[in-house]
Amino acid sequence: MNSSVNRQHLRSEVTQLTIRDIDSLDCAQLVQRFPRVAWLHLHGRLGLLSAAGELNRLVSLQGIRIIDLFGMTREDRLQPQCVAKLESVDLYSIPAEYASAMRSIWRPEIPAGTYVSILRARKPEWVEENRSNPLREWDGREQISATTYKRAVAQYKTTRNAILQVFAAEPADIQLIRAEEIGRAYGEAFNRLDRRSVFIETVEREELFAALDHIVNEAEALYGPGLEGARDSLISGVESVRDW
């Protein structure tokens, strides 16, 4: 048996499959390569799931989890008569149209023992607005209220705009000074938010710093590399004032 045939054979035997950090995925290819999957976990980054209706061909499917993936329509819903063994439907942050169709067809299966959880149905406007928002995971997080989330995103956008303006218009020495000032403003803003309703724990702290990295990476993509000094100044400004 040659190596390509052997690989195909191994794929066809897979019954549990997890794919993370999906930007785009063709479900027709997935079904072709892994036809015997029983437990399927697909986790995106506001990615695109195409040909999702093809998942109805996974006749051995027992459990499915889809998180942060879009592109699915009402016509792509899983049909009980096609995936008769399905006993767990776990969907989070998916298109509103797909969520509605899946709820209507699978909630009647709950009395028969099927687990159904369909949360955070997203409208197209939300997807477009949040595609470049590194704090989007805060939306709906247990200890973060809707008001706190909106204020946090507004502060992130304010910080992003300020940093991009500095890198676009200021000379290198001024960039360092302004970056530290912006960092202090960012740290103080989240001090105030956290005092109103304590929500910043270890994970949120890491995500707040990751959001700054995201902004600087974006700036480097726009204006070229070499902004490490400004990145350090930005972080230094945050560290000098933060209480979280």
Salt bridges, closest charged atoms under 4 A:
GLU13 OE2 - ARG36 NH1 3.11
ASP23 OD2 - ARG45 NH2 2.70
GLU54 OE1 - ARG57 NH1 2.53
ASP90 OD2 - ARG65 NE 3.02
GLU129 OE2 - LYS157 NZ 3.51
ASP139 OD2 - ARG122 NH1 2.95
GLU180 OE2 - ARG184 NH1 3.73
GLU181 OE1 - ARG178 NH1 2.78
GLU204 OE2 - ARG141 NH1 2.80
GLU207 OE1 - ARG141 NH1 2.87
ASP213 OD1 - ARG231 NH1 2.95
GLU218 OE2 - ARG160 NH2 2.48
GLU220 OE1 - ARG231 NH2 3.33
GLU228 OE2 - ARG231 NH2 3.25
GLU239 OE1 - ARG242 NE 2.73
ASP243 OD2 - ARG195 NH1 3.57
